[in-house]
Amino acid sequence: MPRRSQFISNAIHIEKAVCNFAGTLSPLNARKLWEKFEHCLSEDFMKIPDISTDETRYKVLEQINNFLESMGRDINSYALVPYLLNFNDLNKSTRDTIAETRITVLESDLQKIDLLNNDQKTAFDIITHAVFQKKHGCFFVDGPGGTGKTFLYRALLAEARSKGFIALATASCGVAASILPGGRTAHSRFNIPLDTTKNKNCRISKQSSSAELLQKASLIIWDEAPMINKGSIEAVDRLLQDLMDSNALFGSKVIVFGGDFRQVLPVVPKGTKSEFIDASIVNSYIWPHLHKLQLTENMRARDDPEFIEYLLRVGNGTEPTVNNDCIQIPPSMLIRYTNDEDSIKQLTTTVFPDLSIFSHHDFSAVNRAILTTKNEFVDQINQQLIHDMPGCIQEYISRDKCIEDSDQTIMEDFINALTPNGFPPHKLILKPNTPIMLLRNIDPPQGLCNGTRLICKSLKSNVIYATISCGEFTGKEVFLHRICFRIENDPESPVSFERIQFPIRPCFAMTINKAQGQTLDFVGIYLREPVFSHGQLYVAMSRAKNKSSIKILIKPAIFSTGEDSITHNVVYREVLDLANE
């Protein structure tokens, strides 16, 4: 366990903390933060013989700029000093490129090439031919869960990287990105605006290291593409055309999208069915130009073919309905409802029979989760499991502030009770060894992406020491600090405010949408209310490998029949039809 002095004296950690926090502040407040920590950040450089104060400041600011650039930000926008900063270090532009070329190519990933089935091998050959012959190619790898999309991606990345090509791995969600070597979320990699209806362009300067990396990339893989708004994909098309000075689709890059249209669609706040469908990539000008590659052989079906066939019927909307889009859940997958307290207890102990295992550095324990439809139900399950977990509780209370100062006194209690999408709670309750999930892209090159799962090992007042528990960076020790979350002029929030809190929440339970992109060893599904959007039930159930590793609890009061074995299944067949055209 690191000593407190190690946290405090590590200038790199302090520098990243300052960068992350400054990135959420106004220029005036960011400048005050810089003035407060400049001396601390300069200590390592001050040890260099004959270095001047100006040279020291330049080097510190350059390091801050490098980190901000990795997050798609520009140091000059924060006005830390009263003059324009221009870093002319010739090595700076190659920083991101060098980081990519240093990604380890595992022998096990290279061996996957010889293990590809016929569909995978066909896709592999077509894509690698385009890469190695430097031909333009835009592809979509389509296949349900278990057909080996990730297996194929890892083989493609290993083949390209082993031959000296730069291959970028991205995904629409952090969980999916974390299981690809060198994976980053698409929003982090391309700096996609959060709302592409207001800002249609990615914020990457042509002179930045990120731009140089994209220019040099020979292959881009983008997993879970169906769950991201078509506007984001179109923004990346415009970005690559600009960077490559080409009017060809994606600037003539070889880009491979992948996913399963039976899964959830892009989120459209308060959207109608037609708006959800319209936001899909199948309704983009890009879709007709993608070469479709189908994966049909389900590798998981060998263990439990009946379960896989059932999942496909659920995903395709062809499972027989009882009434009004309700389907019958097989008895073997059910936890029968008796009452709220006893039934939830049975679900939690089935999924997590031994909570003490999290203190044993057993990361396999994290590969279990309870999935549900809404954050309020997630919080209910997480609070119950934290209560049951051994250890002492540590509470972290956020500092909430209305953006309009005049409202502060009246609104403080009100905003404390709000938890907008993507925000941590006002009161964050943890115990040592609690599994947690990151809610922001903090340091993507080091594995700290939105959706990264960790186990918190030490809980201090101003820092949380944690270990990454999934993906390429499993076992990596990190520290987390509070950052500023801000919501302003958003129709989803009744008031504009900012919250300073640790960017995490417990993840014994998570929303169904947050779980997309991962396969779990054991899945619990808590349907206190039925699913409400396309693909949610399919996503929840298909996180399991077989019917013996899934348990579903349905609260029957939500159905007029009173049955605890039927639930709604929402499928927009129009999307599936468009995807198959």
N, C-alpha and C positions, 0 to 999 in steps of 0.2 A: 504494500500500500504506500503510495507516495506521501512524503512528509508535506506538511502545509507549506514549508519554505520552498519546496520544489514548485508548487503552484505559483507562489508569489514571485519567485526569482526568474521564472522562465519567461524571457522577453518575447519569445515567439508566441506563447500562449496569450500573454497580455496583448501583444500586437493584434492577434486575431480577434480577441475580445473587443478591443477598441474598434477594429474595422467593422465587425458585425453590428456593434451598437451604434457606431457613427452612421452606418448605412441606413439607419431608420430615423435619423434625426434631421432637423433643419440645418442649413449651413452654419447658422449662429451657434447652435448647441454643439454641433460637431467640432467647431473650432475651439470651444471651451474645453471639450474632452481632450483634444489634441494638446492644448496648452497645459492641461493638468498632467498628462502622461508623457510628454515629450522627453523629459529627462530620464524617466524610467526606461523608455524604449531605446534611448541612446547609449545606455551604459555599456553594452557589448562593443559598440563602435568606438567609444571613448578610450578603450584599451589599446587601440591601434596607435603606434608611435607617430607623432607629428601630424595627426589628423586635425584639421581645423573644425571650429564649431559649424561653419557653413557646410563643410563636406559631410560632417556627421549628420546634420539635419537632412541633407540631400539623400543620403543612403537610407535613413529611416523612412523618409517619405516615399522613396522608390520601393522599399519592401511593402509598405502599406498599399502603394499603387498596384504592385504585382498581385497582392491578395484580393484587392477590390476588383481588379480586372478578371480574376478567375470567377468572380461572382457577376461579371457583366456590368460592373460599375466603373465610373470615371472619377478619379480623385479630385479633379478640378471642380466637379459639381458641388463639392463640400466646402470649398474655399478655406482650407485649413491654414493657408498662408496667403498674404495679400498680393500674390503675383501668380501668373500662370506657370504651372509646372510642365516641363517638357523633358522627358527622359530619353536620352539618345543612346543609351547603352545598346550596342549591337546585339548582345546576347539576349536582351530582354524579349525580343520578338520570337525567339525560338523556345522560350521556357515551356509553354504548353506542349509544343511538339516533342521536346525531349521527354517530358513526363509520359506522353503516350508511348513513345518508343521504348520506354523502360518497363512497360507492363509485361509481367512474366507470362510466357506462353507455357502452359502446363502440358506435360507429356500426355496426360490423360485426355486433354482436349484434342491433341493431334491424333490420338488413337481413335477418337470418335469417327474420324473420316472413314476408317475401314469398317465401321459398325453401322453406317447409315443404311436404312432400308431403301427400297426402290424409289419411293416418292422423295425422300430426303436427298438421295444421291442425284436424282434428276435436277432438283432445285439447286443443289450444291454445284453441280457442273455448269449449269446455265449462269449462275451468279459469278462464280470464280472466273469463268471465261470472259465475262464482261470486265471484271476487275483487271485481270492479267493482260487483256488485249486493249485496255484503256478505252473501252467502248461505253457509250451512254446506256444506262439501264435502270429502269424504275420498276420495282417488283412488289408484289404483295403475297406473303406466305400465309395461306388460309388453312386453318385446321382447328378442330375442337381440342380441349384439354386432353393431354395424354398422347397426342400424335407426334410429339418430339420437336416442337418449334424451338425451344430453348436449346435442346441437344444440337439442332442444326445451326443455330446462331453461334454457339460456342465453337463448333467445327469450322465455320466460316471465318470467325475472328482469328482462331489459331492458325489456319492456313494462310490468311493474308498477312498476319503479323510475323509469322515465321519466315516469310519470304521478303520481309523488309517494307511491306506496305503499311500505311497508316489506316487503321480500321477503327471507327468510332462506334461505341455501343451506347444506345440511348433507349429510354422507354418512357411511356406516358405517365408512369407512376414510380415512386421511389422503391417500392417493394420489388417490382419487376426489374428495375435498373440494378438493384443490389446483387442480383444473382448472375449478372453478366460481368466478365472480367473487364475492369475499367469502365463499368456502367455509370452513366449519369442520367438524371431526368432530362427530358427534352427541353423543359423550361430552363433548366440550368445550362445545358449545353449550348442552346441557341439564343438564350436570353429572350424568350418569347414573352410578350406582354401578357399580364394576367387577364386582361379584357381586350381581345382583338377586335371587338366592335368599335372601341374608342381609339385604339392605337393599333394599326394594322402592320407595323414594321418591327422586326426584331432589333434590339438595341445593341448591336455589335459594330464598333468602328472598324473601318477597312484597314486601319493602321494597327489594330490591336493584335496581341498574341493569339486570341481566340479566332480572329479572322484568318491569320496565317495557318493555324491548324486546320480549319475547315477547307481552306484552299488546297492544302497538301493531302487531305484525306482521299483515299482511293475507294473506300467503302464506308457507308453509314448504315447501321442497322437500327431500326426504330420499332421496338416491341410495343404491344398493347395499343396500336394506333387507333382501333375503333372507339376507344374511350375518350379521345381528345377531340376538341372542336375542330371542324374542318378549317376554321379561320387560322388556327395555330399552324397547321400543316401548310396552308397557303402562304403564311408569313415566312416560313422557312424556305419555301420555293422562291419567294422574292429576294430573300437574303442571299441565297446561294447564286441566283442569277446575277445579283449585284457584285458579289465577291469574285465571281468567275468571269465577269464581263461577257455573259452569255445569255441569250434569250431562250435557250433550251430549258426544258423542264428540270428544275433543281440544278441549273447551271451545268448540265451534262454530267453530273455526278452519278455514281452507282449507289442507289439508295434502296434499301430493303425494308419495307413495312411488314408488319405481321400482327396477327391477332385472330380473334374469334368473335364474329358478329352476334353470337348468341349471348355474349356477355354485355355488361352495362354500356350504355351510350354516353356521349358527352353530357355533362350536367348543364342544364339550362334553367336558371333560377325561375321558379314559378312558371315554367314552360308548359305548353300544351304538347300533346302527342305529336302533332305535325311539326312543332318547333324542335322537339328532340330528334325527330327523323331528319329534318332539314340540316341540323348541325353535324350530321355524320359525314365522314369522308366519302361515303357512297354518293352523296349529293354535291360533291366538289367537282370542279372542272378537271381535277387531277385524276379522278377515279378511272375514266375510260382509257387513260394512257398507261395504267399500271399493268404489267405482265403478271397474270394471276398464276400462282403455283400452289397446288392443292396437296395437303398432307391428309391421307385418309386412314392409314394403318395405325390403330390405337395400341400403343405399347402397353398401356395399363390394362387393356381388355383381356390380356392373357391371364391375369390374376383373378379378375372378376368381370367376365363379359356381360353378365346380366345387369350389373350396376352401370356399366358404361352405356349400354343400350338404353337403360332407363334415363340416364342423364341426357342423352341426345334427344329423347322424346320430350323431356322437360324443356331443353334449350330450343328445340324446334317448334314447341307449342303443339305437339301432336299426342302428348300423353292424354288419355281420355279424361274428360272433366266430369265432376260430380254436379256442379251447378255454377253458373256465373264465373267461369275461368278458374274454379277451384279444382285441385287435383288431390288424389288420395296418396298419402305417404305410406310406404311399406311399414308394417308393424315393427320389424326388426330395427328400424332407424329411429323409433320414437322413444321419448321419455313421456309416460302418460301423466297428464296434468291432474293434480289433486288440489293443491292450493298454491298461491304464489311462493310463500316462504319455503315450503318443503320441496316443491318442484324445482325451483331455482337452485336450491342446495344440492339436489340430486344431480342436476346438470353440471354444476361447478365441480363437484367431487368426482364426477365421471371423467371430465376433461382434464382436471388437475388433481389427481388422487394424492399427490405428495408435494405440497408447496415448499417444503424445505429443500427440495432438489435444486432450486434456483441459487442457493448459497454454495453449491458444490461445483460451480463453473461447468455445469452440464448444459451446454447450449441446445441440446436436443429438446429440453423442456420448453424452450421458447417456440418450438415448432408445433405448438398446440395453441388453439385460440377458440374463443366463443364469438360468433358472428351474429350481428343483429342489425336492425334497419335504421335506428336513429341514435344520435349521440347521447340522448338522455337515458336510453336503455344501456348503452355502453357504460356510462358513468355508474349506473346502478350495479352492474355486474362487477366492474372494477373495484368499487368501494367495498362490496361484499368480500371479494377475494383479498384485498389489502387488509381488511379487518381480520380475516382468518389466517393471514400469513404471520409467521413468527417474527418478532422484532418490535422495535419502538417506532412509533409514528413520528414523522417530521412533516410539519405543515409549512408551505410556502404561500404567503399572501401577496397577491399582485398589487401593484400601484396603478390604479385606474384614474384617468383624467379626461374630462370632456375637452374636446378641441376648442369649443367655445367656452372661455373661462367663466362667462356670466352664468352658465348653467351648472357649474361644478357643485355647489352646495346642494342644489335641488336634486341633481341627477346621480350623485355618487353611489348611493345604495342601489339605485336602479341599474346602473351599468355594471356594478359588481355581480349582479345576477345574470348578466348577459354572457353568452359564450358563442360568438359568431363562428361560422365554419372556418376551421383552420386555426382558431385561437386556443390557447391553453385555458384552463379554468381559473377563475379568480382565486379559489382556494385549491391548491395542489397538494394532495396528501400522498405521501410515499413512505415506504419502509426500505431499509437496506435489502438489496437483491430483488427489488421489484422490477419486472420487465417493463420497459418504457418504449415509446415510439417518438421519433423526432418529427416536429411539425413544420420545420423550415429547412431550406438548403443553407447549411451553416458553413461547410467546407467540403464541397462535393469531391474534389480530387483526393481527399483523405477519407472518403466513405460516409461523410455526414450529410446525407440528403434527406429531404422530406420523405418520410416513410421508413427510414433506417430504424431497426429495432436494436435496443441495447438492454443491458442489465445494470442498474445503478448500484455501485458498490460502496460509496461513501457519500453521505449527505451532510454538507456543510452549509453554513448560513448563506454564503454567496457563491458557492460553486458545488456542482455535483460531479463526482468522479464516477465514470461509467465504462463499461466494456461493450464494444459492438458484438452483437450475438448472431448476426446472419450475414451471408454474402461473402464477398471477396475479402473483406476486412475483419472477419470473425476473429475475436480475441484482441483486437487493437484497443488499447486503453486511451481514453479521451477525457476531457473535462468539458462541462457545459456551464454556461452562465446565463443570466437573464438578458433578454433582448426586448426591443420595443415592437409591439404589434399595433397596427394602426388601421382603423376603418373609417372612411370618410365619404360622405355623400353616396352611401351604398343603400339601394332599396331594401336589402336584406336586413339592415340594422335600423332601428328606430332613432338612433342617435349616433353622431360621429364622436369617436373617442379613441384613446390609445391605452394600451395595457403593457406594463413592463413585468415580464414573468419568464420563467424558464420555458423554452420552446418544446415542451414534451407533454405527454400524457401517458398514464399507465396503459398497457396493451395486453392484459389478460384477455380483454374483450376489445373488439374493434368493429367499425361498421363494415357491412358487406363490401361496399365500394372500395374501402381502404385495403381489403384483403386481396383484391384482384391482382393476379400476377404471381401468386405463390402457391405451392403445394404444401399442405400441412400433414403432419403425422396423425393428428386427431383433431376433428372439427366438432364443435358444439354449435347449434343454431338455435337462437332464442327468438321466437316469433311472438312477442307480446302484441305486436300489430303485424298484419301481413305485409309482404313486399309491395312496393308501390310503383316500381318502374321496370322497364324492359331488362330482362336478363338477371335480375337480382337473385332470384331463387336458384337459377342455374349456376351462377357464380358461387354462391354459398355452398351448394352441394358438391360442386366439382372441385373444391379445394381438397376434398378427401380422395384418397387413393382407392378405397373400396368401401363397401357398405358396412363393414365391421369397424371402420374408423370414423363413424359419423353418428351423432345423436341429435335429434331435433325435438325441441319443446315448443308446443303451440298452445297459446292461451285460448281456450275455446269461447270465451265470452264475446269475442269479436265476430263470431259467426252465428247466424240465426239458428243453425242446426245444433249448436252446442257441441259439435264434434271436436276432439283434440287431435284428429288424424288427417284433417283436410286443411288446405291453405291455398291462397291465391297464387297463380303463376302468370305473370305479365310478360307477354311476348308480342313484339311488333313485327308481324310477319312481313310487312312492307320492306323493312330493312333487310331481312334475310333474302327476300326476292331480288332486291336491288343488288345485293352483294353477289348473287349467283348469276346475274345477267352477263 
